[in-house]
Amino acid sequence: MERVNFIDHKEKKILHLDFSNSKNPQEIADAIAHAKAVAAQNPPKSLLCLTDVSESLWTKDLVESIKNLAKCNAPYVKASAVLGITGMKKYLLNAVLQFSGRKIVAFDQKQEAKDWLVSQN
């Protein structure tokens, strides 16, 4: 499964980080490393980013990796949305936001998140 790829929505590209449905922290850690490399190949403030963490297992190490990803990708991201923030993940998202200084908007529906992303100027 390709966890880091670009998707098209309304004639714009969105960097899709699909960390959903994973119970394997190493698989997500590898995808996070790939996501950093992909983001760094883009101009500053150019990326629209959609991250899906639905039904994934978050460990302490994984939260640290996600915090680091959010901080490292900050120079390249114009707007960022996240899916799958339920229960305890709400507190973990707050930790990511505080650490990275980023604005990441949580959505329940993928279509709504994509529409919001492409509307950002």
N, C-alpha and C positions, 0 to 999 in steps of 0.2 A: 504494500500500500504506500503510495506516494503521499507523504504527510506535509510537504512544502511544495506548493505550486502556485502558479498564477491562474486565476479564473477571470473570465470576461463578464461584465455586467454593465448594460447600457453603454456600450462602447468604451468602457474604461477597464483597466486592469486592476485587479485586487490580489494582493499577496495573501494566499490562504494557508494558514498554519493549522493543519488538522491534527490536533492532539486528542481527538475524541476516541471513545471506546477502547482505551488502552489501560491495561493493568500491568504493563511492563515498563517500569521507570527507565530502563536503559534505552528502550526504543524511543521514548520521548526525549531523553537526553541527547540521543543521536540526531533526532529531528531538530532539536533546539540548536545544536551546533551547525547544522545545515542551514537553518533559518538565518542565523547570524551572517553566514557567508553570503547568502543570497541578498540579504538586505544591504550589505556593505558594497555590493556591485551597482547600487543605484545612486542617483544624485540626491543631495540633501533635500529633505522635506518633500519627497516625491511619491512615497509609497502610501497606498491605502491598504490597510492590513486588517484581516479578519482572522481571529484566532478562535478555534472551537475546542473547548475542553469538556464537552458533554460526556458524561459517563466515564470519565477517566479517573484513575487513582492518583491522588496527590500525596507524595511523601515530603518530608522536610527537605531532603536534598533536591527534589524536583521543584519545590517552591523557590528555593534559592536559585536554581537554574533559570526559572521563569523570570524572577526578579532581575537577574543579570541580563537575560535576553531583552527585557523591556528597556533597561538602561542602555545597553549597547546599540539597540536599534533606534533609539530616540532621534539621532540626527537625520535618519533617513525617512522617518514616518511623518506623513502629513496628517493622517487621521487613523484611529485604531478602534476596532470594535471587538467584542468578545461574546461568545455564546457558551451556554452551559454553566453559568454561575448560579449555583443553588446551594442552599445549606451552608456548610462550613466554608465553601469556596468564596462566599461573599467576604468573609474576614481575610482570607488569603489574598483576594484581589485588592483589598484595601492596603495590605502590606506591600504588594507589588507597586501600587500607585504611589505610596509614600516613599518607597525606596527609589523608584525611577523618576519621580516628578512628572510622570506622563499623565495625560488624560486618555483614559480608555473607557469607552462607553459599553455597558453591558446590555445585551438584547436577548429576548427569549426566542425570537424567530429569525432564521437565516435571511429570509427575503427582506425583512425590515432592516437588518444590519447592513446588508448590501446596498439597499436604497439610501440609507443614511450616509454610508461611506462615499458613494458617488456624488452626493449632494454637497460634500464639503469643498469649500474653495481654498 
